[in-house]
Amino acid sequence: MWQRFTERARKTVFFAQEEAGKLNEHYVSVEHLLLGLIREGDTVAARVLDRLGVSRGRIRVEIERQVARGDGRIGQDMQLTPRAKRVIDLAYDEARQLGNNYIGTEHLLLGLLREAEGLAGRTLIKLGVGLERTRMEVKQLQESGKGQTEENMPSQGQPASEATLAPEPKLAAFAEAVTQFVQSYSGQTLAAASYYEQSVTAKTYPPAEKSSSQRMAPTPEGRSDLSGILSETRLRGRDILGIEELTQEEILLILDVAARLKSHKFDDTQTQFAKGQSLAMLFEKPSLRTRVTFEAGMTQLGGHAIYLEGRLGLRETVPDVAKNLDRWIDGIMARTFDHQTVRELADNADIPVINGLSDREHPCQAFADFQTLAERKGSLSGLTLAYIGDGNNVAHSLMLLAAKVGTHFRLACPEGYEPDKELWATALRFADASGAILTLTHDPIAGVRDADAVYTDVWASMGQEEETAERAIIFAPFQVNAALMARAKPEALVMHCLPAHRGEEITAEVLDGPQSVVFDQAENRLHAQKAVLALVL
């Protein structure tokens, strides 16, 4: 891929290293790429920004206002951060989509916009540089011939050779490192490579090649795409008790790792992620998906899961259970009635505790659901997810995650069955930061109108069996059926966390119909939970 970079695109990467040095950093991130991109005023990217009415000086001021400038030291051990690497991936993908046989500064600009979670993308969007309009300007420049310059159309339609650029000696080591990185993609067809697209875009990976035995094997290419997961430390040792306690960056990290694990399901590199480790699975409630996916997930990651069933706190106090397990094993997953039980486990154990379900939240289900949305829809930000039914634990995690990543969320429920007021207020605060719009209504038709996905759950959860008959009457107008789905977008997805009661909260026609992705959601429980385990253990 490096040979396909134009001279100006290569200089952008070298300039980015210089900018990182000025900021006293030992790595090159997206803000450094953006500062490198605006260093010269006669590139295609600079012309696009001019056409959009955004000055390069204003961009620099906005970036430098948010970072501290260092002593100008340039190190030779700099590496691209994962986000910066994604920008390179996305630039390549933009070039492919535009039918260009080179990677120029315009593609790097588009890549920065698609990787919108970093400082560079947020700054561009804040200044009014939108992805679609920028893409349109690039196309217009190319179609009008104004983009046919030395930069983005080298002589005879070939990319500039490396000889056309002579980097300073102090940049040589970094240039070599970048060369090795981008060359690693030669001959590959890359899809969209991030959970961000002017917001949040699904990282799509090629599906895992399924062997007849489904047996894991080393990657034939040598270095595995999963190899960096073990060195990822942002969530190492952390409890995963609820979406409310995670940042957007941490959520998107989990979704990204889940996508990679799914794509490389048969790569035995993952067997190192929990090698020699044990997970205690504490179940107060029976389970199909949670038990099988956590147990299978630990096995696939090279570890071992121990199944324990029974109500916690009866035979032995919850703190004592936690303190015992803390001495023996490496992690706890708990599926409980009361969220306080999960909290007590976490408070009394130094090992990671994962909420497999409580009455407050079901975070692992939400990870799998948004992985499914990302796979099917690409961009999470700006989507509308409608939840129809009880404002329960699943609704809590969905609304919090939606608010974190910029997905519009509507919850339609009968009066008296709204979500927890405190959590709803928390979700609204998160939505203010992400741009998501959260709506609470008692009208199911208003809830699903023009929605991209319609989600429902059982009307009476475990522990509410005595309310089943009463709830069946109250929730009847909130059944997800063909008539209700007709109010959503024609291509709207049908979602359910399962188990489902056909003929109650959802009709068989809809649940088993072509728009249903319920078994994709169930499958992604495995990959999402493997991601959590790989990152925290």
C-alpha positions as MATLAB code, in Angstrom:
seq = 'MWQRFTERARKTVFFAQEEAGKLNEHYVSVEHLLLGLIREGDTVAARVLDRLGVSRGRIRVEIERQVARGDGRIGQDMQLTPRAKRVIDLAYDEARQLGNNYIGTEHLLLGLLREAEGLAGRTLIKLGVGLERTRMEVKQLQESGKGQTEENMPSQGQPASEATLAPEPKLAAFAEAVTQFVQSYSGQTLAAASYYEQSVTAKTYPPAEKSSSQRMAPTPEGRSDLSGILSETRLRGRDILGIEELTQEEILLILDVAARLKSHKFDDTQTQFAKGQSLAMLFEKPSLRTRVTFEAGMTQLGGHAIYLEGRLGLRETVPDVAKNLDRWIDGIMARTFDHQTVRELADNADIPVINGLSDREHPCQAFADFQTLAERKGSLSGLTLAYIGDGNNVAHSLMLLAAKVGTHFRLACPEGYEPDKELWATALRFADASGAILTLTHDPIAGVRDADAVYTDVWASMGQEEETAERAIIFAPFQVNAALMARAKPEALVMHCLPAHRGEEITAEVLDGPQSVVFDQAENRLHAQKAVLALVL';
ca = [
       0.000    0.000    0.000;
       2.894    2.382    0.739;
       3.806    2.446   -2.968;
       0.288    3.679   -3.632;
       0.722    6.724   -1.398;
       1.270    9.935   -3.332;
       4.229   12.107   -2.445;
       2.019   14.545   -0.543;
       0.298   11.740    1.369;
       3.676   10.375    2.433;
       4.816   13.813    3.490;
       1.661   14.102    5.578;
       2.718   11.023    7.569;
       6.259   12.401    8.002;
       4.880   15.796    9.035;
       2.632   14.003   11.540;
       5.713   12.505   13.171;
       7.231   15.957   13.468;
       4.011   17.304   14.983;
       4.020   14.473   17.524;
       7.589   15.392   18.419;
       6.631   19.010   18.944;
       3.946   17.811   21.338;
       6.532   15.713   23.162;
       4.731   12.491   22.283;
       6.268    9.109   21.562;
       3.475    7.980   19.254;
       1.612    9.324   16.245;
      -2.126    9.692   16.762;
      -4.991   11.091   14.715;
      -4.459   14.694   15.847;
      -0.855   14.509   14.611;
      -2.064   13.163   11.256;
      -4.472   16.074   10.964;
      -1.775   18.615   11.826;
       0.477   16.983    9.251;
      -2.319   17.081    6.687;
      -2.786   20.862    6.986;
       0.910   21.757    6.884;
       0.829   22.463    3.131;
      -1.746   24.590    1.363;
      -1.551   23.204   -2.182;
      -2.765   19.678   -1.558;
      -6.117   18.296   -2.614;
      -7.126   18.046    1.062;
      -6.306   21.738    1.542;
      -8.398   22.662   -1.514;
     -11.309   20.616   -0.215;
     -11.120   22.385    3.147;
     -11.038   25.737    1.350;
     -14.160   24.809   -0.599;
     -15.822   23.880    2.694;
     -14.928   27.283    4.121;
     -12.688   25.931    6.884;
      -9.255   27.459    7.286;
      -6.259   25.321    8.099;
      -5.220   27.866   10.693;
      -8.501   27.464   12.547;
      -7.998   23.696   12.629;
      -4.521   24.098   14.083;
      -5.765   26.504   16.727;
      -8.537   24.092   17.756;
      -6.147   21.144   17.998;
      -3.388   23.004   19.818;
      -5.909   24.467   22.245;
      -6.680   20.964   23.462;
      -3.167   19.514   23.689;
      -0.027   20.658   25.445;
       3.027   21.495   23.324;
       6.271   19.863   24.411;
       9.946   20.500   23.810;
      10.040   19.517   20.160;
      11.899   16.242   20.706;
      11.583   13.776   17.810;
      12.012   10.180   18.831;
      12.791    7.317   16.505;
      10.669    4.752   18.312;
       7.328    6.312   17.445;
       4.492    4.079   16.387;
       1.060    4.744   14.966;
      -1.711    4.411   17.547;
      -4.570    2.003   16.750;
      -6.758    4.955   15.755;
      -4.094    6.328   13.424;
      -3.783    2.895   11.853;
      -7.550    2.854   11.357;
      -7.294    6.169    9.540;
      -4.832    4.547    7.104;
      -7.229    1.624    6.673;
     -10.139    3.966    6.055;
      -8.158    6.106    3.628;
      -7.435    2.975    1.634;
     -11.103    2.047    1.705;
     -12.109    5.554    0.546;
      -9.687    5.313   -2.357;
     -11.167    1.962   -3.293;
     -14.736    3.257   -3.114;
     -13.818    6.250   -5.274;
     -12.154    3.992   -7.826;
      -8.730    5.604   -7.276;
      -5.525    3.593   -7.674;
      -3.593    5.825   -5.283;
      -3.949    7.150   -1.749;
      -3.753   10.925   -1.553;
      -4.317   13.585    1.060;
      -8.016   13.708    0.186;
      -8.348   10.053    1.201;
      -6.502   10.695    4.458;
      -8.926   13.551    5.169;
     -11.876   11.238    4.574;
     -10.264    8.613    6.781;
      -9.920   11.113    9.623;
     -13.593   12.011    9.282;
     -14.679    8.391    9.406;
     -12.554    7.831   12.514;
     -14.624   10.478   14.253;
     -14.089    9.490   17.871;
     -10.518   10.818   18.053;
      -9.587   14.459   18.587;
      -9.018   15.005   14.868;
     -12.429   13.760   13.801;
     -14.216   15.591   16.600;
     -12.460   18.832   15.670;
     -13.304   18.539   11.979;
     -16.937   17.783   12.723;
     -17.111   20.651   15.213;
     -15.878   23.002   12.473;
     -18.572   21.779   10.085;
     -16.508   19.374    7.998;
     -18.998   16.563    7.404;
     -18.143   13.233    5.813;
     -20.716   13.185    3.026;
     -20.148   16.767    1.934;
     -16.381   16.259    1.984;
     -16.730   13.116   -0.085;
     -18.894   15.033   -2.547;
     -16.288   17.810   -2.843;
     -13.568   15.244   -3.507;
     -15.670   13.646   -6.241;
     -16.396   17.007   -7.818;
     -12.700   17.912   -7.833;
     -11.833   14.624   -9.452;
     -14.643   14.787  -12.015;
     -13.837   18.381  -12.965;
     -10.198   17.571  -13.499;
      -9.114   19.997  -10.805;
      -7.903   17.092   -8.726;
      -5.706   15.710  -11.501;
      -2.492   17.028  -10.013;
       0.936   15.738   -9.214;
      -0.402   14.834   -5.805;
      -3.315   12.566   -6.479;
      -2.722   11.448  -10.040;
       0.991   10.774  -10.514;
       2.439   10.606  -13.985;
       0.874    8.008  -16.286;
      -1.682    7.180  -13.621;
       0.877    5.524  -11.366;
       1.499    6.328   -7.707;
       4.549    8.357   -6.910;
       7.649    6.265   -6.336;
       9.442    6.397   -3.015;
      12.318    8.131   -4.767;
      10.135   11.191   -5.244;
      10.275   11.872   -1.519;
      13.479   12.328    0.444;
      12.615   12.504    4.129;
      15.013   14.038    6.580;
      17.428   11.520    8.171;
      15.783   11.873   11.568;
      12.520   10.661    9.990;
      14.042    7.642    8.272;
      13.332    5.158   11.070;
       9.727    6.286   11.355;
       9.337    6.166    7.572;
      10.544    2.578    7.600;
       8.080    1.675   10.356;
       5.199    3.260    8.466;
       6.325    1.505    5.291;
       6.213   -1.860    7.051;
       2.763   -1.108    8.419;
       1.122   -0.018    5.196;
       2.872   -2.674    3.126;
       1.268   -5.306    5.321;
      -2.041   -4.495    3.606;
      -0.777   -4.968    0.048;
      -3.118   -7.087   -2.004;
      -5.871   -7.074    0.606;
      -9.396   -5.825    0.146;
     -10.239   -3.802    3.202;
     -13.757   -3.004    4.290;
     -14.740   -0.114    6.524;
     -12.272   -0.378    9.359;
     -13.688    1.367   12.397;
     -16.744    1.732   14.557;
     -16.820    5.335   13.483;
     -18.177    7.000   10.329;
     -18.527   10.721   10.944;
     -19.809    9.218   14.104;
     -19.613    5.521   14.773;
     -19.160    3.148   11.850;
     -18.997   -0.616   12.062;
     -15.653   -2.203   11.660;
     -16.305   -5.038    9.262;
     -13.920   -7.927    8.912;
     -14.092  -10.803    6.447;
     -16.071  -13.729    7.866;
     -14.104  -16.505    9.511;
     -13.263  -19.318    7.127;
     -15.082  -22.264    8.599;
     -13.286  -25.591    8.426;
     -15.173  -28.868    8.439;
     -13.950  -29.618   11.979;
     -14.137  -26.025   13.266;
     -10.695  -26.641   14.751;
      -8.470  -23.671   15.513;
      -5.179  -23.288   13.689;
      -2.345  -20.746   13.458;
      -2.936  -17.943   10.971;
      -1.330  -18.888    7.625;
      -0.075  -15.335    7.076;
       2.161  -15.404   10.150;
       1.379  -12.528   12.520;
      -2.243  -12.692   13.601;
      -4.628   -9.742   13.505;
      -5.531  -10.710   17.074;
      -1.999  -10.401   18.431;
      -2.416   -6.861   19.768;
      -5.377   -7.721   22.011;
      -3.272   -9.231   24.768;
      -1.234   -6.042   25.109;
      -4.352   -3.843   25.331;
      -4.480   -2.565   28.918;
      -7.314   -0.031   29.079;
      -9.771   -2.461   30.662;
      -7.339   -4.945   32.211;
      -8.457   -5.902   35.706;
     -11.668   -3.846   35.467;
     -15.138   -4.834   36.623;
     -17.853   -4.709   33.947;
     -20.951   -4.057   36.037;
     -22.932   -1.825   33.700;
     -22.812    0.379   30.638;
     -23.144    3.468   32.832;
     -19.629    2.890   34.204;
     -17.903    2.658   30.805;
     -16.692    5.453   28.546;
     -17.563    5.634   24.877;
     -13.971    4.730   24.036;
     -14.113    1.626   26.218;
     -17.428    0.516   24.721;
     -16.120    0.918   21.199;
     -12.971   -0.976   22.136;
     -15.104   -3.920   23.252;
     -17.123   -3.809   20.034;
     -13.970   -3.617   17.922;
     -12.340   -6.586   19.663;
     -15.606   -8.544   19.389;
     -15.637   -7.957   15.628;
     -12.034   -9.090   15.317;
     -12.622  -12.223   17.369;
     -15.655  -13.100   15.272;
     -13.755  -12.616   12.029;
     -10.873  -14.761   13.295;
     -12.913  -17.328   15.149;
     -10.562  -20.191   14.213;
      -7.282  -18.369   14.857;
      -5.578  -20.124   17.773;
      -3.835  -16.910   18.817;
      -6.888  -16.281   20.992;
      -6.110  -19.334   23.104;
      -3.435  -17.213   24.801;
      -5.914  -14.597   26.029;
      -7.140  -16.634   29.033;
      -4.497  -19.354   29.099;
      -4.228  -20.877   32.561;
      -7.102  -18.750   33.883;
     -10.405  -19.789   35.426;
     -13.761  -18.006   35.501;
     -16.399  -18.685   38.159;
     -19.890  -18.443   36.662;
     -22.443  -17.748   39.405;
     -26.056  -18.334   38.354;
     -29.065  -17.427   40.461;
     -31.239  -17.732   37.327;
     -31.265  -20.498   34.695;
     -29.709  -19.619   31.362;
     -29.047  -20.889   27.855;
     -27.201  -18.074   26.065;
     -25.293  -16.652   29.026;
     -23.997  -19.983   30.280;
     -23.071  -21.509   26.943;
     -21.444  -18.389   25.506;
     -19.360  -17.607   28.599;
     -18.294  -21.214   29.046;
     -17.534  -21.738   25.350;
     -15.862  -18.345   25.238;
     -13.473  -19.186   28.077;
     -12.613  -22.492   26.405;
     -11.914  -20.791   23.079;
      -9.690  -18.247   24.853;
      -7.647  -21.041   26.419;
      -9.185  -20.853   29.881;
     -11.671  -22.775   31.972;
     -15.135  -21.922   33.348;
     -16.673  -23.290   36.542;
     -20.480  -23.367   36.778;
     -22.027  -22.620   40.179;
     -25.809  -22.459   40.645;
     -27.847  -21.242   43.596;
     -29.068  -18.154   45.389;
     -26.125  -16.199   46.744;
     -26.118  -15.076   50.375;
     -28.161  -17.975   51.786;
     -25.595  -20.613   52.668;
     -22.733  -18.126   52.836;
     -22.575  -14.343   52.709;
     -21.854  -12.708   49.370;
     -18.670  -11.003   50.689;
     -17.364  -14.379   51.904;
     -18.097  -15.978   48.517;
     -16.221  -13.173   46.780;
     -13.220  -13.384   49.123;
     -12.947  -17.131   48.650;
     -13.170  -16.961   44.871;
     -10.636  -14.142   44.850;
      -8.041  -16.548   46.324;
      -8.658  -19.305   43.773;
      -9.585  -17.979   40.366;
      -9.101  -15.100   37.924;
     -12.568  -13.704   37.301;
     -16.239  -13.873   38.263;
     -19.312  -13.695   36.049;
     -22.567  -13.373   37.984;
     -26.164  -13.663   36.759;
     -28.250  -12.489   39.683;
     -31.673  -11.212   40.658;
     -30.414   -8.199   42.602;
     -27.805   -5.818   41.190;
     -26.558   -5.204   44.711;
     -25.289   -8.797   44.742;
     -23.052   -8.094   41.745;
     -21.870   -4.900   43.412;
     -21.037   -6.768   46.649;
     -19.028   -9.333   44.707;
     -17.026   -6.563   43.046;
     -16.514   -4.688   46.318;
     -15.074   -7.762   48.018;
     -12.928   -9.270   45.265;
      -9.828   -7.862   43.580;
     -10.364   -9.979   40.471;
     -12.639   -8.691   37.651;
     -16.392   -9.153   38.130;
     -18.665   -9.219   35.076;
     -22.398   -8.607   35.251;
     -23.997  -11.456   33.278;
     -27.442  -10.005   34.119;
     -29.009   -8.251   37.085;
     -32.261   -6.439   37.679;
     -30.524   -3.137   36.881;
     -28.579   -3.903   33.692;
     -27.713   -6.557   31.105;
     -24.525   -5.056   29.609;
     -23.278   -8.133   27.750;
     -26.574   -8.364   25.879;
     -26.255   -4.719   24.845;
     -22.705   -5.280   23.538;
     -23.960   -8.143   21.370;
     -26.954   -6.108   20.193;
     -24.862   -3.143   19.107;
     -22.341   -5.438   17.450;
     -25.275   -6.791   15.437;
     -26.502   -3.277   14.613;
     -23.010   -2.292   13.502;
     -22.700   -5.346   11.270;
     -26.060   -4.721    9.617;
     -26.162   -0.919    9.478;
     -22.538    0.224    9.566;
     -22.996    3.563   11.285;
     -24.254    3.438   14.845;
     -24.398    7.186   15.307;
     -27.558    8.619   13.829;
     -29.427    5.316   13.757;
     -32.781    5.117   15.525;
     -33.343    2.132   17.783;
     -36.910    1.693   19.051;
     -37.510   -0.415   22.141;
     -41.119   -1.520   22.687;
     -42.120   -3.005   26.017;
     -41.102   -3.023   29.650;
     -38.489   -0.493   30.834;
     -36.414   -3.312   32.301;
     -32.726   -4.180   32.647;
     -32.294   -4.794   28.917;
     -33.884   -1.438   28.130;
     -31.549    0.207   30.664;
     -28.395   -1.119   29.034;
     -29.633   -0.392   25.521;
     -30.571    3.207   26.293;
     -27.263    3.852   28.082;
     -25.174    2.366   25.296;
     -27.181    4.199   22.637;
     -26.665    7.455   24.500;
     -22.922    6.794   24.728;
     -22.368    6.114   21.011;
     -24.817    8.594   19.492;
     -27.649    6.238   18.530;
     -31.117    7.796   18.830;
     -33.231    5.733   21.211;
     -36.990    5.615   21.708;
     -38.633    3.654   24.479;
     -42.366    2.997   24.215;
     -43.976    1.397   27.262;
     -47.268    1.422   29.170;
     -47.642    4.001   31.907;
     -46.103    2.786   35.127;
     -43.529    0.599   33.369;
     -40.976    3.274   32.513;
     -37.243    2.735   33.008;
     -35.517    3.669   36.256;
     -35.717    7.474   36.600;
     -32.143    7.820   37.786;
     -30.776    5.772   34.898;
     -32.938    7.630   32.394;
     -31.533   10.928   33.674;
     -28.024    9.492   33.407;
     -28.680    8.395   29.823;
     -29.940   11.878   28.942;
     -26.660   13.359   30.222;
     -24.674   10.940   28.094;
     -26.866   11.807   25.096;
     -26.071   15.503   25.493;
     -22.402   14.676   24.922;
     -22.894   12.287   21.984;
     -25.727   14.049   20.144;
     -28.141   11.162   20.620;
     -31.843   11.922   21.021;
     -33.635    9.886   23.683;
     -37.428    9.748   23.711;
     -39.827    8.183   26.208;
     -43.364    7.628   25.002;
     -46.465    5.587   25.821;
     -47.429    5.298   22.143;
     -45.882    2.271   20.366;
     -46.649    3.723   16.924;
     -44.777    6.917   17.748;
     -41.979    4.784   19.140;
     -41.341    2.809   15.956;
     -42.049    5.504   13.375;
     -39.178    5.475   10.812;
     -36.979    3.449   13.163;
     -33.949    1.572   11.822;
     -34.439   -1.276   14.294;
     -37.312   -2.379   16.540;
     -36.449   -4.257   19.729;
     -38.659   -6.023   22.238;
     -38.338   -8.322   25.237;
     -40.658  -10.535   27.274;
     -43.356   -8.730   29.198;
     -42.680  -10.591   32.474;
     -39.075  -11.373   33.356;
     -37.854  -14.131   35.676;
     -39.033  -13.267   39.164;
     -42.192  -11.574   37.857;
     -44.132  -14.745   37.046;
     -46.983  -13.784   39.373;
     -47.573  -10.663   37.250;
     -47.749  -12.538   33.935;
     -51.553  -12.455   33.485;
     -51.865   -8.808   34.512;
     -48.983   -7.749   32.288;
     -50.405   -9.649   29.299;
     -53.432   -7.340   29.362;
     -51.508   -4.128   29.985;
     -48.831   -4.787   27.334;
     -51.132   -6.169   24.603;
     -51.147   -2.874   22.617;
     -47.331   -3.017   22.604;
     -47.028   -6.287   20.706;
     -44.482   -6.123   17.872;
     -46.409   -7.390   14.876;
     -46.554   -6.781   11.134;
     -48.850   -3.772   11.522;
     -46.479   -2.086   13.962;
     -43.404   -2.920   11.880;
     -45.074   -1.248    8.896;
     -44.605    2.084   10.713;
     -40.828    1.592   10.898;
     -38.472    1.898    7.949;
     -39.035   -0.804    5.304;
     -35.616   -2.320    6.001;
     -35.890   -2.024    9.794;
     -34.329   -4.838   11.783;
     -36.330   -6.931   14.248;
     -34.460   -7.554   17.500;
     -35.150   -9.622   20.618;
     -32.769  -10.747   23.370;
     -34.506  -14.168   23.673;
     -36.110  -16.282   24.919;
     -39.194  -15.073   23.061;
     -42.852  -15.827   23.652;
     -44.353  -15.974   20.165;
     -47.854  -14.563   20.126;
     -47.233  -12.384   23.172;
     -44.635   -9.582   22.932;
     -43.937  -10.489   19.295;
     -45.693  -12.502   16.614;
     -44.095  -15.561   15.032;
     -44.490  -13.898   11.615;
     -42.201  -11.050   12.663;
     -39.773  -12.953   14.886;
     -39.138  -15.580   12.200;
     -39.421  -13.180    9.270;
     -36.702  -11.881    6.922;
     -36.037   -8.715    8.938;
     -35.289  -10.618   12.122;
     -31.694  -10.678   13.391;
     -32.409  -12.365   16.726;
     -30.055  -15.279   16.102;
     -27.325  -12.912   14.946;
     -27.721  -11.222   18.329;
     -27.517  -14.594   20.073;
     -24.396  -15.536   18.122;
     -22.758  -12.244   18.969;
     -23.201  -12.917   22.682;
     -20.273  -15.312   22.263;
     -18.005  -12.828   20.514;
     -18.922   -9.813   22.626;
     -18.342  -11.707   25.870;
     -15.084  -13.149   24.577;
     -14.016   -9.570   23.930;
     -14.880   -8.600   27.507;
     -12.997  -11.608   28.889;
      -9.956  -11.022   26.674;
      -9.766   -7.391   27.743;
     -10.339   -7.666   31.503;
      -8.715  -10.972   32.565;
];
